[in-house]
Amino acid sequence: MGDHLIITHIPSLVATLLNRERAKGSALTKEEVETIRDESPAEVLPPEQRAAVDARRGYDDIDPDRAWEDWQIARVELHSDDD
C-alpha cells in the first residue's frame, strides 16, 4: 500500500448532488455544488479500499477536485433516466 490516498465521499458525491438537485427542483449552481462537496462526509482511503467502495456501489464517483465539471456530465445522464 502506497502513500497515495483518495478522498471518498460516503454516500457518493454524485448521489448526494442528484438528491439535492431533485429536492431543489432546478439545476444546482457551481457554488452550490462546491458547498455540497465541501460539507459532505468523506473519508480518505488508499486506492485498494476506494476500488472496493466503487465496486460495491457499482459505479465510480465523480472527482471532488472536478466536482462542477464532472457533475455537468453526470447530471445529463442521470436526469435522462428520469424520463
N, C-alpha and C positions, 0 to 999 in steps of 0.2 A: 504494500500500500504506500503510495507516494504522498507528497505534501500537498498535492492539488486537491482543493475542496470545492464543492459546488453548493451554492445557495439553492435550497429546495423548499418551495412553498408547500405547506400541508394545511389545508387542502390545496390542490394545484392552483396556481395563479390564474390560469386560463378559465378554470371552473368558477373561481371567485369573481373574475371580471364579468363572465357571462351572467352569473346570477345578479350581480349589481346592476348590469345594464338592463336586464329584463325587469328588475324591480323599479328602476328609474323610468323605464318606458321610452327611452331615447338613447342615442349614442353617448357613450362616455367621452369626455374631453381628455386631452392629453394630461392636463393637471389632475383630473380625477383618477386616471389610470395610474399615474405615478404615485399619487397619495395612497391609493388602494394597495399598490405594490409595497410601498414603504411601511404600511400599517398591518399588512397580512402576516400571520405567523409563518416562520420559516426556520429550517434547521440547516446546518452546514454539514454536508455529507461527503465522504470520499466517493469517487466515481463508481466503484462497485456497488455501493449502497444506493446511490442515485439511480443506477441502471435497474436495480431490483424494484425500486419505487415505481419507476416508469413502466416496468414490465407488469407490475400489479395493477397499475392504472389502465394499461392498455394503450397509452399514448405518451408522447413526450410533452412536457410542459413548455411554455414559452420562456425565453431567456429574460430574466429580470433586468439585465443591462439593456435589453432592446424591447422592453415591455410595450411601449407605444407602437413601435413599428411591427412587432410580431402580433400584437393584438389586432391591428388593422387587417392583417392577413387572416388570422384565425376567425375573427368575428364574421367575415363574409361567409366562410364555410359553415360555421355554427348556426348562423341565422338562416342559411338556406335550408337547414334541417327543420326549421320551424314551419316552413311552407307545406 
